[in-house]
Every structure is written in C-alpha cells, then in structure tokens.
C-alpha cells in the first residue's frame, strides 16, 4: 500500500506508483467493462502468471482502485470491480489508447 504521508512531490510519479506496472493498466482496461472473476482476468492477460496477477490485484485493492468480493461457494467465487477511484483512471487509459493508435498509424 502506498503511504499517503510520503507521496512524491511530482503528481506523475504518484500516478506511476499506482499504475506504473504494465499489468495494472491492463487490469483496469479489462475491468472497465464491469466486474470480472479471477479466471476471466487471467484469460484476458496472456503471459501473466497466477502469482503476479494475485499480487497486482491485492496491491490495487490495498490502494483503493478495485474491490474484491468473495462468495461462500464451493469452489469459492471471487469477483473484482473497479472503485470510483479506479474508474477515475479511464481518461488516462483513453489518452494512452489515442496516443498508441496515432503512433501505430505514423509507423505504417
């Protein structure tokens, strides 16, 4: 969890502390459409290990970007949903998508 009393003076660095990891940005992208189960997230992120996905989800939950709901079923069902804070990252993802599209177009 990020210590709010010790945040860097640069707001860009603060943002990178929260979503600087490649997987966290992609998790936000995938949860943008709504709640997903762990297995759904794992399938949508080729190359991520279960351990890394779990660590990223826990970190994002601790930092208030998403919520984790566990259902007492057999087998247990766990669902992840973006919080309001997590949804506030959408403009950042939109800007990244726009820039990436323009970059790809300029290289073809």
VOGU-3710 file (C-alpha; in Angstrom, 3 decimals, decimal comma):
1> xxxxxxxxxx> 0,000/0,000/0,000  1,228/3,469/-0,820  1,960/5,592/2,234  -0,113/8,735/1,606  2,017/10,759/4,004  5,108/10,050/1,910  3,885/10,701/-1,643  6,371/12,139/-4,128  6,054/15,838/-4,967  5,520/15,041/-8,653
11> xxxxxxxxxx> 1,904/14,018/-9,469  3,080/11,997/-12,481  5,289/9,936/-10,186  2,343/9,407/-7,824  0,251/8,095/-10,723  3,077/5,808/-11,812  3,312/4,437/-8,275  -0,315/3,324/-8,611  -0,425/2,070/-12,203  3,166/2,088/-13,455
21> xxxxxxxxxx> 3,136/-1,671/-13,818  2,064/-2,912/-17,260  -0,342/-5,416/-15,758  -2,185/-2,889/-13,584  -3,082/-0,746/-16,569  -4,326/-3,812/-18,427  -6,337/-4,969/-15,404  -8,052/-1,562/-15,302  -8,688/-1,859/-19,051  -10,307/-5,261/-18,601
31> xxxxxxxxxx> -12,414/-4,218/-15,604  -13,635/-1,146/-17,439  -16,496/-3,194/-18,895  -17,563/-4,393/-15,451  -16,961/-6,975/-12,772  -14,793/-9,963/-13,666  -13,781/-13,182/-11,962  -10,140/-14,107/-11,409  -10,197/-16,690/-14,219  -11,634/-14,195/-16,685
41> xxxxxxxxxx> -8,855/-11,726/-15,888  -6,211/-14,454/-16,199  -7,525/-15,438/-19,655  -7,595/-11,831/-20,864  -3,953/-11,238/-19,869  -1,810/-13,696/-21,821  1,596/-14,122/-20,259  0,698/-13,172/-16,696  1,266/-15,793/-14,034  -1,294/-16,526/-11,349
51> xxxxxxxxxx> 1,163/-15,263/-8,713  1,743/-11,931/-10,486  -1,979/-11,419/-11,146  -2,795/-12,119/-7,496  -0,080/-9,718/-6,292  -1,268/-6,948/-8,625  -4,917/-7,399/-7,653  -4,032/-7,287/-3,942  -1,939/-4,160/-4,414  -4,704/-2,456/-6,396
61> xxxxxxxxxx> -7,238/-3,395/-3,721  -4,998/-2,010/-0,952  -4,650/1,250/-2,882  -8,399/1,582/-3,386  -8,506/1,010/-7,159  -10,709/-2,080/-7,021  -12,779/-4,169/-4,678  -12,640/-7,912/-4,167  -15,788/-9,815/-3,270  -15,636/-13,436/-2,174
71> xxxxxxxxxx> -18,716/-15,637/-2,352  -19,019/-18,582/0,040  -19,456/-21,256/-2,586  -17,657/-24,448/-3,494  -15,427/-23,766/-5,286  -15,073/-20,198/-3,946  -16,013/-17,460/-6,375  -14,093/-14,176/-6,269  -15,068/-11,099/-8,267  -13,186/-7,868/-8,870
81> xxxxxxxxxx> -14,771/-4,493/-9,581  -13,229/-1,077/-10,105  -13,943/1,505/-7,439  -14,781/5,118/-8,205  -11,069/5,867/-7,834  -10,232/3,077/-10,289  -12,813/4,412/-12,760  -11,225/7,852/-12,492  -8,267/6,339/-14,401  -10,370/5,987/-17,594
91> xxxxxxxxxx> -9,209/9,336/-19,081  -5,604/8,187/-18,644  -6,329/4,940/-20,486  -8,234/6,843/-23,182  -5,245/9,138/-23,708  -2,905/6,142/-23,866  -5,156/4,425/-26,431  -5,342/7,570/-28,565  -1,586/8,062/-28,455  -0,941/4,377/-29,248
101> xxxxxxxx> -3,311/4,478/-32,220  -1,644/7,598/-33,588  1,811/6,137/-33,059  0,918/2,920/-34,879  -0,575/4,947/-37,769  2,575/7,049/-38,057  4,718/3,911/-38,314  2,784/2,222/-41,125
//
